[in-house]
Amino acid sequence: MAFPKTEQQWAERAARFLKAELKRADVTYDELADRLKQYGFEETRASVANKLARATMSAHFLLASLAAIQVRNIRLEDL
């Protein structure tokens, strides 16, 4: 799979990746919002849903989300 060529494509790919990881971990947006509190984030189900729908999440949100659902390894090829 080729890497994205634009910033928007990278953002969309990252959002799809996080959605897939949430599904794989069987974690809802509500659960993710709750889990992110331990990392200092004040998120709601709606704010999580909006970030993923618009592909507007920050790198630190992505990393904290992956930590919250206990993803231990990621490969760029998986994005």
Protein Blocks (a to p, Z undefined) as FASTA:
>chain_A
ZZdfbfklmmmmmmmmmmmmmmmnopafklmmmmmmmnopacdfklmmmmmmnopacfkl
mmmmmmmnopabdcfklZZ
